[in-house]
Amino acid sequence: MQEFDALPRDLRAWLAQASLPWSTQSALRLWRRLWRRTGGDTGAILAALSRAEARLIARDAPRVWGAGHPTAQAQRSRKSA
């Protein structure tokens, strides 16, 4: 819990509503990379975190929920475009 409490406040808030069980280490690693890339624009960082999570869900959806899951179908549509 100490690791979680040491995270930036905005990252903690994002993780509290995240769909995936992010580890504090991986979330902080991505946060820092995005911080450097965006110059510390918290809104852009949070949006990028949400996009990354959506990509992970879409990638795993066919295996977890089957090819008929809407997220899996949306991922296939983007690949074929």
Buried (B, 14 or more C-beta within 10 A) or exposed (E): EEEBEEBBEBBBEBBEEBEBEBEBEEBBEBBEEBBEEBEEEBEBBBEBBBEBBBEEBBEBBBEEEEEEBEBBEEBBEEEEE
